[in-house]
Amino acid sequence: MAAFAVPAAYAVLLWWFTTGIILYLDGLPRHTFRWSMGAATGVLLAAIHALYAARADTSAAGAYTAFTCAVLVWGWLEMSFLMGFVTGPRRHACLERCSGWRHFMHASQAIIYNEILTLLGAGLVFMITSQAANRTGLWTFLILWAMRLSAKLNLFLGVPNLGEKFLPAHLQYLKSFFRKRAMNFLFPLSISLSTTALVLLVQRYLAAADAAAGTACALLTSLLALAVLEHWFMVLPLPTEKLWHWAMRSEREPPPKIGLRSAP
């Protein structure tokens, strides 16, 4: 049990702390963003270097290194979006009556640059790790990517809890692409597929040939379990913002008045 508990606790703490740091920095005045992004870019370069260096390391330490580096690469991509550096060409809200395919295209325009950047990031991680002995970093990134894409689609289609409190002032227009509703057709499918993948990872952990392989599986299993939990946060009446209360105390700019513009 301890063999699973240690990497699981590490994955939870890394997820909670890195998310909190991003939320805290994103809540500071906007003139600090370029300094935060500059520091994060330094961390990104170090993470890419460490991920490359650990590609042949099949020890437990190698699994921890690859996992951490992939999370840091993902964190940089999240910061680039949440701080407004890489979002999309559409930076205003959508009309309430806009719906269907047109509304989906408008939502895509609001985030497309970041989606392209994420694709490039995935390509870089793939090139570094696809033929390597240690592919923990690749699987970590793929789990984060797949589950975040699922979360975005569920927010667009409609869920009870939109998590709008996590949106910074300069991205409040994104709320116009969220829909509040009891359920959508994708959510049960997302939960079913991710839970099935989680069960398969648990089975893989139980069948791990050695401690190093078990550590890698435990890290991935814990990360996917957290992603599944985040999906449940979208439908369960839980005050999730309290998890990062310390991070959301940074002073935010007052939300700007967002006028609805006519869709082009």
ZADO-1210 file (C-alpha; in nm, 4 decimals, padded with zeros to 6 digits):
<atoms>
<atom x="00.0000" y="00.0000" z="00.0000" code="MET" pos="1"/>
<atom x="00.2848" y="00.2377" z="00.0846" code="ALA" pos="2"/>
<atom x="00.4349" y="00.1710" z="-00.2582" code="ALA" pos="3"/>
<atom x="00.1253" y="00.3315" z="-00.4111" code="PHE" pos="4"/>
<atom x="00.0615" y="00.5946" z="-00.1428" code="ALA" pos="5"/>
<atom x="00.3907" y="00.7806" z="-00.1863" code="VAL" pos="6"/>
<atom x="00.3660" y="00.8470" z="-00.5649" code="PRO" pos="7"/>
<atom x="-00.0086" y="00.9094" z="-00.5280" code="ALA" pos="8"/>
<atom x="00.0537" y="01.1721" z="-00.2608" code="ALA" pos="9"/>
<atom x="00.3247" y="01.3281" z="-00.4772" code="TYR" pos="10"/>
<atom x="00.0902" y="01.3494" z="-00.7776" code="ALA" pos="11"/>
<atom x="-00.1857" y="01.5085" z="-00.5679" code="VAL" pos="12"/>
<atom x="00.0493" y="01.7638" z="-00.4110" code="LEU" pos="13"/>
<atom x="00.2077" y="01.8523" z="-00.7453" code="LEU" pos="14"/>
<atom x="-00.1378" y="01.8967" z="-00.9056" code="TRP" pos="15"/>
<atom x="-00.2676" y="02.1059" z="-00.6156" code="TRP" pos="16"/>
<atom x="00.0416" y="02.3217" z="-00.5738" code="PHE" pos="17"/>
<atom x="00.1100" y="02.3958" z="-00.9424" code="THR" pos="18"/>
<atom x="-00.2570" y="02.4789" z="-01.0001" code="THR" pos="19"/>
<atom x="-00.2493" y="02.7096" z="-00.6994" code="GLY" pos="20"/>
<atom x="00.0681" y="02.8859" z="-00.8125" code="ILE" pos="21"/>
<atom x="-00.0840" y="02.9519" z="-01.1559" code="ILE" pos="22"/>
<atom x="-00.4052" y="03.0849" z="-00.9995" code="LEU" pos="23"/>
<atom x="-00.2082" y="03.3061" z="-00.7620" code="TYR" pos="24"/>
<atom x="00.0121" y="03.4547" z="-01.0338" code="LEU" pos="25"/>
<atom x="-00.2885" y="03.5032" z="-01.2596" code="ASP" pos="26"/>
<atom x="-00.4601" y="03.7002" z="-00.9838" code="GLY" pos="27"/>
<atom x="-00.1794" y="03.9552" z="-00.9578" code="LEU" pos="28"/>
<atom x="-00.1913" y="04.2870" z="-01.1492" code="PRO" pos="29"/>
<atom x="-00.1497" y="04.2402" z="-01.5229" code="ARG" pos="30"/>
<atom x="00.1772" y="04.4315" z="-01.5389" code="HIS" pos="31"/>
<atom x="00.3360" y="04.1395" z="-01.3499" code="THR" pos="32"/>
<atom x="00.2323" y="03.8848" z="-01.6119" code="PHE" pos="33"/>
<atom x="00.5364" y="03.9293" z="-01.8353" code="ARG" pos="34"/>
<atom x="00.7675" y="03.8632" z="-01.5393" code="TRP" pos="35"/>
<atom x="00.5684" y="03.5585" z="-01.4323" code="SER" pos="36"/>
<atom x="00.5646" y="03.4263" z="-01.7875" code="MET" pos="37"/>
<atom x="00.9369" y="03.4905" z="-01.8234" code="GLY" pos="38"/>
<atom x="01.0108" y="03.2919" z="-01.5069" code="ALA" pos="39"/>
<atom x="00.7736" y="03.0165" z="-01.6196" code="ALA" pos="40"/>
<atom x="00.9515" y="02.9986" z="-01.9545" code="THR" pos="41"/>
<atom x="01.2790" y="02.9397" z="-01.7703" code="GLY" pos="42"/>
<atom x="01.1109" y="02.6552" z="-01.5805" code="VAL" pos="43"/>
<atom x="00.9741" y="02.5246" z="-01.9124" code="LEU" pos="44"/>
<atom x="01.3205" y="02.5087" z="-02.0707" code="LEU" pos="45"/>
<atom x="01.4608" y="02.3323" z="-01.7648" code="ALA" pos="46"/>
<atom x="01.1719" y="02.0843" z="-01.7715" code="ALA" pos="47"/>
<atom x="01.2252" y="02.0052" z="-02.1403" code="ILE" pos="48"/>
<atom x="01.5966" y="01.9493" z="-02.0766" code="HIS" pos="49"/>
<atom x="01.5258" y="01.7243" z="-01.7759" code="ALA" pos="50"/>
<atom x="01.2613" y="01.5314" z="-01.9714" code="LEU" pos="51"/>
<atom x="01.5163" y="01.4671" z="-02.2456" code="TYR" pos="52"/>
<atom x="01.7820" y="01.3655" z="-01.9931" code="ALA" pos="53"/>
<atom x="01.5433" y="01.1190" z="-01.8243" code="ALA" pos="54"/>
<atom x="01.4231" y="00.9539" z="-02.1454" code="ARG" pos="55"/>
<atom x="01.6400" y="00.6453" z="-02.0875" code="ALA" pos="56"/>
<atom x="01.6000" y="00.6353" z="-01.7080" code="ASP" pos="57"/>
<atom x="01.3642" y="00.3504" z="-01.6195" code="THR" pos="58"/>
<atom x="01.4131" y="00.3854" z="-01.2442" code="SER" pos="59"/>
<atom x="01.1551" y="00.5210" z="-01.0007" code="ALA" pos="60"/>
<atom x="01.3483" y="00.8506" z="-00.9971" code="ALA" pos="61"/>
<atom x="01.3201" y="00.8648" z="-01.3752" code="GLY" pos="62"/>
<atom x="00.9418" y="00.8189" z="-01.3508" code="ALA" pos="63"/>
<atom x="00.9149" y="01.1025" z="-01.0983" code="TYR" pos="64"/>
<atom x="01.1334" y="01.3280" z="-01.3142" code="THR" pos="65"/>
<atom x="00.9421" y="01.2623" z="-01.6362" code="ALA" pos="66"/>
<atom x="00.6065" y="01.3019" z="-01.4633" code="PHE" pos="67"/>
<atom x="00.7078" y="01.6305" z="-01.3014" code="THR" pos="68"/>
<atom x="00.8530" y="01.7706" z="-01.6235" code="CYS" pos="69"/>
<atom x="00.5399" y="01.6895" z="-01.8242" code="ALA" pos="70"/>
<atom x="00.3228" y="01.8608" z="-01.5607" code="VAL" pos="71"/>
<atom x="00.5493" y="02.1684" z="-01.5742" code="LEU" pos="72"/>
<atom x="00.5288" y="02.1812" z="-01.9545" code="VAL" pos="73"/>
<atom x="00.1509" y="02.1606" z="-01.9245" code="TRP" pos="74"/>
<atom x="00.1530" y="02.4310" z="-01.6591" code="GLY" pos="75"/>
<atom x="00.3350" y="02.6682" z="-01.8947" code="TRP" pos="76"/>
<atom x="00.0692" y="02.6107" z="-02.1597" code="LEU" pos="77"/>
<atom x="-00.2047" y="02.6800" z="-01.9049" code="GLU" pos="78"/>
<atom x="-00.0339" y="03.0003" z="-01.7915" code="MET" pos="79"/>
<atom x="00.0038" y="03.1225" z="-02.1488" code="SER" pos="80"/>
<atom x="-00.3718" y="03.0893" z="-02.1878" code="PHE" pos="81"/>
<atom x="-00.4934" y="03.2144" z="-01.8505" code="LEU" pos="82"/>
<atom x="-00.2705" y="03.5214" z="-01.8644" code="MET" pos="83"/>
<atom x="-00.4063" y="03.6018" z="-02.2091" code="GLY" pos="84"/>
<atom x="-00.0790" y="03.5689" z="-02.4019" code="PHE" pos="85"/>
<atom x="-00.1999" y="03.2832" z="-02.6252" code="VAL" pos="86"/>
<atom x="-00.5765" y="03.2568" z="-02.6582" code="THR" pos="87"/>
<atom x="-00.7454" y="03.3176" z="-02.9938" code="GLY" pos="88"/>
<atom x="-00.8486" y="03.5899" z="-03.2377" code="PRO" pos="89"/>
<atom x="-01.1905" y="03.6294" z="-03.0739" code="ARG" pos="90"/>
<atom x="-01.1658" y="03.8301" z="-02.7511" code="ARG" pos="91"/>
<atom x="-01.5245" y="03.9303" z="-02.6877" code="HIS" pos="92"/>
<atom x="-01.8411" y="03.7618" z="-02.5671" code="ALA" pos="93"/>
<atom x="-02.0961" y="03.5907" z="-02.7873" code="CYS" pos="94"/>
<atom x="-02.4585" y="03.6989" z="-02.8196" code="LEU" pos="95"/>
<atom x="-02.6986" y="03.4975" z="-02.6056" code="GLU" pos="96"/>
<atom x="-02.9032" y="03.3977" z="-02.9098" code="ARG" pos="97"/>
<atom x="-02.5977" y="03.2592" z="-03.0898" code="CYS" pos="98"/>
<atom x="-02.6129" y="02.8786" z="-03.0946" code="SER" pos="99"/>
<atom x="-02.5343" y="02.5638" z="-03.2858" code="GLY" pos="100"/>
<atom x="-02.2393" y="02.5267" z="-03.5185" code="TRP" pos="101"/>
<atom x="-02.1903" y="02.9028" z="-03.5403" code="ARG" pos="102"/>
<atom x="-02.1576" y="02.9269" z="-03.1634" code="HIS" pos="103"/>
<atom x="-01.9102" y="02.6366" z="-03.1616" code="PHE" pos="104"/>
<atom x="-01.6970" y="02.8133" z="-03.4218" code="MET" pos="105"/>
<atom x="-01.6990" y="03.1322" z="-03.2145" code="HIS" pos="106"/>
<atom x="-01.5913" y="02.9336" z="-02.9073" code="ALA" pos="107"/>
<atom x="-01.3142" y="02.7710" z="-03.1104" code="SER" pos="108"/>
<atom x="-01.1928" y="03.1107" z="-03.2274" code="GLN" pos="109"/>
<atom x="-01.1576" y="03.2195" z="-02.8647" code="ALA" pos="110"/>
<atom x="-00.9073" y="02.9420" z="-02.7802" code="ILE" pos="111"/>
<atom x="-00.7642" y="02.8202" z="-03.1119" code="ILE" pos="112"/>
<atom x="-00.4136" y="02.9675" z="-03.0744" code="TYR" pos="113"/>
<atom x="-00.3682" y="02.7917" z="-02.7421" code="ASN" pos="114"/>
<atom x="-00.4991" y="02.4665" z="-02.8890" code="GLU" pos="115"/>
<atom x="-00.2429" y="02.4901" z="-03.1681" code="ILE" pos="116"/>
<atom x="00.0315" y="02.5644" z="-02.9145" code="LEU" pos="117"/>
<atom x="-00.0783" y="02.2644" z="-02.7079" code="THR" pos="118"/>
<atom x="-00.0608" y="02.0467" z="-03.0181" code="LEU" pos="119"/>
<atom x="00.2936" y="02.1684" z="-03.0791" code="LEU" pos="120"/>
<atom x="00.3781" y="02.0966" z="-02.7152" code="GLY" pos="121"/>
<atom x="00.2411" y="01.7463" z="-02.7506" code="ALA" pos="122"/>
<atom x="00.4516" y="01.7008" z="-03.0632" code="GLY" pos="123"/>
<atom x="00.7648" y="01.8089" z="-02.8760" code="LEU" pos="124"/>
<atom x="00.6988" y="01.5722" z="-02.5855" code="VAL" pos="125"/>
<atom x="00.6260" y="01.2945" z="-02.8352" code="PHE" pos="126"/>
<atom x="00.9538" y="01.3508" z="-03.0201" code="MET" pos="127"/>
<atom x="01.1483" y="01.3400" z="-02.6950" code="ILE" pos="128"/>
<atom x="00.9823" y="01.0326" z="-02.5447" code="THR" pos="129"/>
<atom x="00.8040" y="00.8213" z="-02.8072" code="SER" pos="130"/>
<atom x="01.1026" y="00.5944" z="-02.8754" code="GLN" pos="131"/>
<atom x="01.2486" y="00.6280" z="-02.5260" code="ALA" pos="132"/>
<atom x="01.2585" y="00.3639" z="-02.2561" code="ALA" pos="133"/>
<atom x="01.0926" y="00.6062" z="-02.0147" code="ASN" pos="134"/>
<atom x="00.7608" y="00.7245" z="-02.1594" code="ARG" pos="135"/>
<atom x="00.6026" y="00.8397" z="-01.8354" code="THR" pos="136"/>
<atom x="00.6217" y="01.2015" z="-01.9510" code="GLY" pos="137"/>
<atom x="00.4391" y="01.1256" z="-02.2747" code="LEU" pos="138"/>
<atom x="00.1531" y="00.9453" z="-02.1002" code="TRP" pos="139"/>
<atom x="00.1313" y="01.2206" z="-01.8402" code="THR" pos="140"/>
<atom x="00.0935" y="01.4859" z="-02.1075" code="PHE" pos="141"/>
<atom x="-00.1610" y="01.2801" z="-02.3028" code="LEU" pos="142"/>
<atom x="-00.3771" y="01.2299" z="-01.9926" code="ILE" pos="143"/>
<atom x="-00.3723" y="01.6027" z="-01.9175" code="LEU" pos="144"/>
<atom x="-00.4498" y="01.6900" z="-02.2802" code="TRP" pos="145"/>
<atom x="-00.7353" y="01.4409" z="-02.3268" code="ALA" pos="146"/>
<atom x="-00.9050" y="01.5231" z="-01.9984" code="MET" pos="147"/>
<atom x="-00.8722" y="01.8998" z="-02.0456" code="ARG" pos="148"/>
<atom x="-01.0237" y="01.8730" z="-02.3946" code="LEU" pos="149"/>
<atom x="-01.3086" y="01.6685" z="-02.2474" code="SER" pos="150"/>
<atom x="-01.3620" y="01.9321" z="-01.9766" code="ALA" pos="151"/>
<atom x="-01.3741" y="02.2144" z="-02.2325" code="LYS" pos="152"/>
<atom x="-01.6315" y="02.0313" z="-02.4450" code="LEU" pos="153"/>
<atom x="-01.8458" y="01.9561" z="-02.1405" code="ASN" pos="154"/>
<atom x="-01.8374" y="02.3209" z="-02.0339" code="LEU" pos="155"/>
<atom x="-01.9448" y="02.4218" z="-02.3837" code="PHE" pos="156"/>
<atom x="-02.2276" y="02.1664" z="-02.3989" code="LEU" pos="157"/>
<atom x="-02.3464" y="02.2449" z="-02.0478" code="GLY" pos="158"/>
<atom x="-02.2881" y="02.1379" z="-01.6864" code="VAL" pos="159"/>
<atom x="-02.4278" y="02.2614" z="-01.3523" code="PRO" pos="160"/>
<atom x="-02.0978" y="02.4021" z="-01.2172" code="ASN" pos="161"/>
<atom x="-01.9080" y="02.6194" z="-01.4636" code="LEU" pos="162"/>
<atom x="-01.6153" y="02.7131" z="-01.2390" code="GLY" pos="163"/>
<atom x="-01.6351" y="03.0729" z="-01.3532" code="GLU" pos="164"/>
<atom x="-01.4709" y="03.1885" z="-01.0291" code="LYS" pos="165"/>
<atom x="-01.1444" y="03.0526" z="-01.1641" code="PHE" pos="166"/>
<atom x="-01.1583" y="03.2774" z="-01.4705" code="LEU" pos="167"/>
<atom x="-00.9469" y="03.5944" z="-01.4430" code="PRO" pos="168"/>
<atom x="-01.1034" y="03.9315" z="-01.5229" code="ALA" pos="169"/>
<atom x="-00.9474" y="03.9552" z="-01.8677" code="HIS" pos="170"/>
<atom x="-01.1020" y="03.6212" z="-01.9723" code="LEU" pos="171"/>
<atom x="-01.4543" y="03.6790" z="-01.8403" code="GLN" pos="172"/>
<atom x="-01.5842" y="03.6868" z="-02.1976" code="TYR" pos="173"/>
<atom x="-01.5252" y="03.3110" z="-02.2133" code="LEU" pos="174"/>
<atom x="-01.8284" y="03.2615" z="-01.9880" code="LYS" pos="175"/>
<atom x="-02.0474" y="03.3391" z="-02.2873" code="SER" pos="176"/>
<atom x="-01.9287" y="03.0073" z="-02.4362" code="PHE" pos="177"/>
<atom x="-02.0198" y="02.8074" z="-02.1235" code="PHE" pos="178"/>
<atom x="-02.3677" y="02.6696" z="-02.0765" code="ARG" pos="179"/>
<atom x="-02.5329" y="02.5969" z="-01.7443" code="LYS" pos="180"/>
<atom x="-02.7540" y="02.2906" z="-01.7618" code="ARG" pos="181"/>
<atom x="-02.8187" y="01.9746" z="-01.5621" code="ALA" pos="182"/>
<atom x="-02.6447" y="01.7372" z="-01.8023" code="MET" pos="183"/>
<atom x="-02.5214" y="01.6906" z="-02.1578" code="ASN" pos="184"/>
<atom x="-02.4781" y="01.3840" z="-02.3740" code="PHE" pos="185"/>
<atom x="-02.0972" y="01.3901" z="-02.3563" code="LEU" pos="186"/>
<atom x="-02.0533" y="01.3877" z="-01.9784" code="PHE" pos="187"/>
<atom x="-02.1596" y="01.0236" z="-01.9158" code="PRO" pos="188"/>
<atom x="-01.9359" y="00.9154" z="-02.2050" code="LEU" pos="189"/>
<atom x="-01.6415" y="01.1161" z="-02.0677" code="SER" pos="190"/>
<atom x="-01.6822" y="00.9643" z="-01.7225" code="ILE" pos="191"/>
<atom x="-01.7289" y="00.6127" z="-01.8581" code="SER" pos="192"/>
<atom x="-01.4236" y="00.6202" z="-02.0840" code="LEU" pos="193"/>
<atom x="-01.1962" y="00.7873" z="-01.8285" code="SER" pos="194"/>
<atom x="-01.3087" y="00.5511" z="-01.5510" code="THR" pos="195"/>
<atom x="-01.2440" y="00.2531" z="-01.7768" code="THR" pos="196"/>
<atom x="-00.8955" y="00.3874" z="-01.8486" code="ALA" pos="197"/>
<atom x="-00.8464" y="00.4351" z="-01.4745" code="LEU" pos="198"/>
<atom x="-00.9383" y="00.0713" z="-01.4051" code="VAL" pos="199"/>
<atom x="-00.6944" y="-00.0429" z="-01.6741" code="LEU" pos="200"/>
<atom x="-00.4194" y="00.1656" z="-01.5164" code="LEU" pos="201"/>
<atom x="-00.4911" y="00.0131" z="-01.1756" code="VAL" pos="202"/>
<atom x="-00.4666" y="-00.3336" z="-01.3306" code="GLN" pos="203"/>
<atom x="-00.1393" y="-00.2359" z="-01.4936" code="ARG" pos="204"/>
<atom x="-00.0099" y="-00.1137" z="-01.1588" code="TYR" pos="205"/>
<atom x="-00.1033" y="-00.4425" z="-00.9921" code="LEU" pos="206"/>
<atom x="00.0779" y="-00.6338" z="-01.2682" code="ALA" pos="207"/>
<atom x="00.3875" y="-00.4102" z="-01.2666" code="ALA" pos="208"/>
<atom x="00.7066" y="-00.6102" z="-01.3059" code="ALA" pos="209"/>
<atom x="00.9159" y="-00.3971" z="-01.0692" code="ASP" pos="210"/>
<atom x="00.9015" y="-00.1033" z="-00.8322" code="ALA" pos="211"/>
<atom x="00.9993" y="00.1493" z="-01.1001" code="ALA" pos="212"/>
<atom x="00.7190" y="00.0420" z="-01.3334" code="ALA" pos="213"/>
<atom x="00.4819" y="00.0444" z="-01.0378" code="GLY" pos="214"/>
<atom x="00.5838" y="00.3992" z="-00.9498" code="THR" pos="215"/>
<atom x="00.5162" y="00.5192" z="-01.3047" code="ALA" pos="216"/>
<atom x="00.1747" y="00.3501" z="-01.3068" code="CYS" pos="217"/>
<atom x="00.0891" y="00.4901" z="-00.9637" code="ALA" pos="218"/>
<atom x="00.1706" y="00.8440" z="-01.0765" code="LEU" pos="219"/>
<atom x="-00.0385" y="00.8107" z="-01.3931" code="LEU" pos="220"/>
<atom x="-00.3255" y="00.6417" z="-01.2086" code="THR" pos="221"/>
<atom x="-00.3345" y="00.9212" z="-00.9504" code="SER" pos="222"/>
<atom x="-00.3265" y="01.1911" z="-01.2177" code="LEU" pos="223"/>
<atom x="-00.6127" y="01.0331" z="-01.4109" code="LEU" pos="224"/>
<atom x="-00.8104" y="00.9881" z="-01.0877" code="ALA" pos="225"/>
<atom x="-00.7687" y="01.3616" z="-01.0195" code="LEU" pos="226"/>
<atom x="-00.8851" y="01.4436" z="-01.3718" code="ALA" pos="227"/>
<atom x="-01.1927" y="01.2240" z="-01.3251" code="VAL" pos="228"/>
<atom x="-01.2561" y="01.4005" z="-00.9932" code="LEU" pos="229"/>
<atom x="-01.2326" y="01.7377" z="-01.1683" code="GLU" pos="230"/>
<atom x="-01.5008" y="01.6189" z="-01.4089" code="HIS" pos="231"/>
<atom x="-01.7262" y="01.5277" z="-01.1170" code="TRP" pos="232"/>
<atom x="-01.6660" y="01.8768" z="-00.9759" code="PHE" pos="233"/>
<atom x="-01.8575" y="02.0053" z="-01.2794" code="MET" pos="234"/>
<atom x="-02.1780" y="01.8310" z="-01.1696" code="VAL" pos="235"/>
<atom x="-02.1536" y="01.7985" z="-00.7902" code="LEU" pos="236"/>
<atom x="-02.2477" y="02.0969" z="-00.5656" code="PRO" pos="237"/>
<atom x="-01.9065" y="02.1316" z="-00.4020" code="LEU" pos="238"/>
<atom x="-01.7200" y="02.4570" z="-00.3179" code="PRO" pos="239"/>
<atom x="-01.4132" y="02.3571" z="-00.5210" code="THR" pos="240"/>
<atom x="-01.2633" y="02.7061" z="-00.5015" code="GLU" pos="241"/>
<atom x="-01.1873" y="02.6385" z="-00.1338" code="LYS" pos="242"/>
<atom x="-00.9199" y="02.3919" z="-00.2444" code="LEU" pos="243"/>
<atom x="-00.7171" y="02.6893" z="-00.3669" code="TRP" pos="244"/>
<atom x="-00.8426" y="02.9582" z="-00.1288" code="HIS" pos="245"/>
<atom x="-00.4847" y="03.0534" z="-00.0481" code="TRP" pos="246"/>
<atom x="-00.4052" y="03.1009" z="-00.4175" code="ALA" pos="247"/>
<atom x="-00.7138" y="03.3048" z="-00.5013" code="MET" pos="248"/>
<atom x="-00.6430" y="03.5681" z="-00.2369" code="ARG" pos="249"/>
<atom x="-00.4108" y="03.7575" z="-00.4698" code="SER" pos="250"/>
<atom x="-00.5616" y="04.0908" z="-00.5674" code="GLU" pos="251"/>
<atom x="-00.7500" y="04.0770" z="-00.8946" code="ARG" pos="252"/>
<atom x="-00.8333" y="04.3595" z="-01.1261" code="GLU" pos="253"/>
<atom x="-01.2013" y="04.4586" z="-01.1134" code="PRO" pos="254"/>
<atom x="-01.3910" y="04.2733" z="-01.3862" code="PRO" pos="255"/>
<atom x="-01.4319" y="04.4892" z="-01.6964" code="PRO" pos="256"/>
<atom x="-01.7755" y="04.5647" z="-01.8322" code="LYS" pos="257"/>
<atom x="-01.8182" y="04.3274" z="-02.1208" code="ILE" pos="258"/>
<atom x="-02.0475" y="04.4431" z="-02.3946" code="GLY" pos="259"/>
<atom x="-02.2000" y="04.1850" z="-02.6225" code="LEU" pos="260"/>
<atom x="-02.0980" y="04.2452" z="-02.9768" code="ARG" pos="261"/>
<atom x="-02.2680" y="04.1230" z="-03.2839" code="SER" pos="262"/>
<atom x="-02.1120" y="03.8041" z="-03.4056" code="ALA" pos="263"/>
<atom x="-01.9336" y="03.8434" z="-03.7369" code="PRO" pos="264"/>
</atoms>
